[in-house]
Amino acid sequence: MSNLPTVWTNAVAGIVLAGGAVTDRRTPLLLLAMTLFYVGGMYLNDAFDREHDARHRPERPIPSGEASARTVFAAGFAMLATAVALLAWIGFGFAGGAGWPPVAAGVALAAAIVHYDRNHKGNPIGPFWMGLCRMLVYVAAGLALAGAAPGPLLTAALLLLSYLIGLTYVAKQESLGQVRNLWPLLFLAAPVFHGAAALPGAPAALPFFLLFTGWTLFALSFLLRRRPGDVPRAVVSLIAGISLLDALFIAGQGAAEIASFAVAGFVLTLALQRVVPGT
């Protein structure tokens, strides 16, 4: 739950990148839908992992008997279905709604979530599927409130995918001190290079670029030294950095005030991670 603000900033970034208005009266419904996608996915993750957890994490709710797998499956799928229904309401229940495109994006997001939850253990391309879920949040948000997924949105979605792939694979490396283990850094570097190239046309994005780049380097510093607890700290730091990447994309569209909302999401994520571990 502590990482949920990064989903909200993903949705806001998708709206801005598609040319929509964050003040649209449908925005709260969109944020609720994305919340249900995320929380429902977490429920299903626990349900699908119940046999693995029984062997390695018997204290977790399902193996310990605090919750039944059937109940957790029902709750998870119900949340995904409700999220898709909310996108249908956004598409058809308001004047000028986009119709079926946001519903289709929601169905694709739900399918990607279920596929990831069922197959992520030991899956070498699991990080791709996780990143695809985040990409589809961008796409669904853009289609829901702007009825479009233009080039800037799709480019940002691919960069977000790259960041998430790099985040996951970097954390799996035993050491970044060997050249052969440095390849995941290329995925993390892609948004940095793109942001630097875009700065001449969007100078207002400079503070957000520096914040995102500095935070990414700070997170990676834990992986370089690899003391006890450094890997989880690096991972949760990079997860919180998702909101800073959203802020960079938003600022690149000339919406610095809205980008500040994404920075607030970053701060909120860090605060919540102190209460509920983010990994």
C-alpha positions in Angstrom: 0.0 0.0 0.0 2.9 2.4 0.6 3.7 2.5 -3.1 0.2 3.4 -4.1 1.0 7.2 -4.6 3.2 6.2 -7.5 0.1 4.7 -9.3 -1.8 8.0 -8.7 1.1 10.0 -10.2 1.3 7.6 -13.1 -2.4 8.3 -13.8 -1.9 12.0 -13.6 1.1 11.8 -15.9 -1.0 9.8 -18.4 -3.7 12.5 -18.4 -1.2 15.3 -19.0 0.8 13.5 -21.6 -2.4 12.8 -23.6 -3.5 16.5 -23.4 -6.3 15.9 -20.9 -7.3 18.1 -18.0 -6.4 16.9 -14.5 -9.3 19.0 -13.2 -11.7 16.9 -15.2 -14.6 15.7 -12.9 -13.8 12.2 -14.0 -10.3 12.3 -12.5 -11.4 11.0 -9.1 -13.1 8.0 -10.8 -9.9 7.3 -12.8 -7.7 7.4 -9.6 -10.1 5.1 -7.9 -10.0 2.7 -10.8 -6.2 2.6 -10.8 -6.2 2.1 -7.1 -8.4 -0.9 -7.4 -6.2 -2.3 -10.2 -3.2 -2.0 -8.0 -4.7 -3.3 -4.8 -6.5 -6.1 -6.6 -3.2 -7.1 -8.2 -1.6 -7.2 -4.8 -4.4 -9.5 -3.5 -4.0 -11.8 -6.5 -0.2 -11.8 -6.1 -0.6 -13.3 -2.6 -3.2 -15.7 -3.7 -1.1 -17.1 -6.6 2.0 -17.2 -4.4 0.3 -19.2 -1.7 2.3 -22.4 -2.3 5.6 -20.6 -2.5 4.8 -18.6 0.6 3.8 -21.8 2.5 7.3 -23.0 2.0 9.3 -19.8 2.4 7.0 -17.3 4.1 4.5 -19.3 6.3 3.7 -16.2 8.4 1.9 -14.5 5.5 -1.9 -14.3 5.7 -2.9 -17.2 3.5 -0.4 -19.9 4.7 -0.9 -18.9 8.3 -4.7 -19.3 7.9 -5.6 -15.7 8.6 -7.3 -15.6 5.1 -8.5 -18.2 2.7 -7.1 -18.3 -0.8 -10.7 -18.4 -2.2 -11.6 -15.2 -0.4 -8.5 -13.4 -1.5 -9.0 -14.6 -5.1 -12.6 -13.4 -5.0 -11.6 -10.0 -3.6 -8.8 -9.5 -6.1 -10.8 -10.4 -9.2 -13.8 -8.3 -7.9 -11.5 -5.2 -7.6 -10.2 -5.7 -11.1 -13.7 -6.1 -12.4 -14.9 -3.0 -10.6 -11.9 -1.0 -12.0 -12.9 -2.0 -15.5 -16.5 -1.0 -14.8 -15.3 2.4 -13.6 -13.5 2.9 -16.9 -16.7 1.9 -18.7 -18.5 4.6 -16.7 -15.9 7.1 -17.6 -16.1 6.1 -21.3 -19.9 6.0 -21.6 -21.4 7.8 -18.6 -20.3 11.3 -19.4 -20.9 13.6 -22.3 -18.0 13.4 -24.7 -16.7 10.2 -23.2 -14.3 8.1 -25.3 -16.4 5.0 -25.3 -14.7 1.7 -25.6 -11.0 2.6 -25.8 -10.5 3.1 -22.1 -12.5 -0.1 -21.4 -10.2 -2.0 -23.7 -7.1 -0.5 -22.1 -8.6 -1.5 -18.7 -9.2 -5.1 -19.8 -5.6 -5.2 -21.1 -4.3 -3.9 -17.8 -6.3 -6.4 -15.8 -5.0 -9.2 -18.1 -1.4 -8.0 -17.7 -1.8 -7.9 -13.9 -3.1 -11.5 -13.7 -0.5 -12.8 -16.1 2.3 -11.2 -14.0 0.8 -12.4 -10.7 0.6 -16.0 -12.1 3.9 -16.2 -13.7 6.4 -13.8 -12.1 8.2 -16.4 -9.9 11.3 -17.5 -11.8 10.2 -15.8 -15.0 13.2 -14.1 -16.7 10.9 -11.6 -18.4 8.8 -11.0 -15.3 10.1 -7.4 -15.1 8.8 -6.7 -18.6 5.3 -7.7 -17.5 5.5 -5.6 -14.4 6.6 -2.7 -16.5 3.8 -3.3 -19.0 1.3 -2.9 -16.2 2.6 0.6 -15.5 2.7 1.4 -19.2 -1.0 0.5 -19.4 -1.8 2.8 -16.6 -0.5 5.7 -18.7 -2.4 4.5 -21.8 -5.7 3.8 -19.9 -5.5 7.3 -18.2 -4.9 9.0 -21.5 -7.7 7.2 -23.3 -10.1 7.7 -20.4 -9.8 11.5 -20.1 -8.4 12.6 -23.4 -9.6 9.9 -25.7 -6.1 9.5 -27.2 -2.7 8.0 -26.7 -0.5 10.4 -28.6 3.2 10.2 -29.3 4.5 11.9 -26.1 2.4 9.5 -24.0 3.6 6.4 -25.8 7.3 7.6 -25.6 7.0 8.2 -21.9 5.3 4.8 -21.4 8.2 3.1 -23.1 10.7 5.0 -20.9 8.7 4.1 -17.8 8.9 0.4 -18.9 12.7 0.8 -19.3 13.0 2.2 -15.9 11.1 -0.6 -14.3 13.0 -3.3 -16.1 16.2 -1.7 -15.0 15.0 -1.4 -11.4 14.1 -5.0 -11.1 17.2 -6.5 -12.8 19.6 -4.2 -11.0 18.3 -5.4 -7.7 19.0 -9.0 -8.8 22.7 -8.4 -9.4 25.1 -9.7 -6.7 27.5 -6.8 -7.4 27.7 -3.8 -9.6 31.4 -3.9 -9.3 31.8 -6.2 -12.3 31.4 -5.0 -15.8 29.2 -7.9 -16.8 26.6 -6.9 -14.2 26.3 -3.3 -15.3 23.9 -3.9 -18.3 20.7 -3.2 -16.3 21.9 0.4 -15.7 21.3 1.0 -19.4 17.6 0.6 -18.8 17.6 3.0 -15.9 19.7 5.5 -17.9 17.2 5.7 -20.8 14.9 8.2 -19.1 17.9 10.3 -18.0 19.2 10.5 -21.6 15.8 11.3 -23.0 15.2 14.0 -20.3 18.6 15.6 -21.0 17.9 15.7 -24.7 14.4 17.2 -24.2 15.6 20.0 -21.8 16.4 22.6 -24.5 12.8 22.6 -25.5 11.4 22.5 -22.0 13.7 24.4 -19.7 11.1 24.5 -16.9 11.7 20.8 -16.5 15.3 21.3 -15.4 14.6 21.1 -11.6 12.6 17.9 -12.0 15.3 16.4 -14.2 18.0 17.2 -11.6 15.8 15.8 -8.8 15.0 12.5 -10.7 18.6 12.0 -11.8 20.1 12.8 -8.4 17.6 10.5 -6.7 18.3 7.6 -9.1 22.1 8.0 -8.4 21.4 8.1 -4.7 19.4 4.8 -4.9 22.1 3.1 -6.9 24.7 4.1 -4.4 23.3 1.5 -2.0 23.7 -1.2 -4.6 27.4 -0.3 -5.1 28.3 -0.8 -1.4 25.9 -3.7 -0.7 25.8 -3.6 3.1 23.1 -5.5 4.9 19.7 -4.0 4.0 21.1 -2.0 1.1 19.3 -3.9 -1.6 15.8 -3.4 -0.2 16.6 0.2 0.5 17.7 0.7 -3.1 14.6 -1.0 -4.4 12.1 1.0 -2.4 14.0 4.2 -3.3 13.8 3.4 -7.0 10.1 2.6 -6.6 9.5 6.0 -5.0 11.5 7.5 -7.9 8.7 6.5 -10.3 6.8 9.5 -9.1 9.8 11.7 -9.9 9.9 10.3 -13.4 6.2 11.2 -13.7 7.1 14.7 -12.6 9.8 15.0 -15.2 7.4 13.9 -18.0 4.7 16.3 -16.7 7.1 19.2 -16.5 8.2 18.4 -20.0 4.7 19.2 -21.2 4.9 22.6 -19.6 2.8 21.8 -16.5 5.3 22.5 -13.7 2.5 23.0 -11.1 1.1 19.6 -11.8 4.6 18.1 -11.8 4.8 19.4 -8.2 1.9 17.1 -7.4 3.9 14.2 -8.6 6.8 15.3 -6.4 4.4 15.3 -3.5 3.5 11.7 -4.4 7.2 10.9 -4.2 7.4 12.4 -0.7 4.2 10.6 0.4 5.6 7.3 -0.9 8.8 7.7 1.2 6.7 8.6 4.3 4.4 5.6 3.9 7.3 3.2 3.2 8.5 4.0 6.8 5.2 2.5 8.0 4.6 -0.3 5.5 7.7 -1.8 3.8 7.7 -1.0 0.1 9.2 -4.3 -1.1 
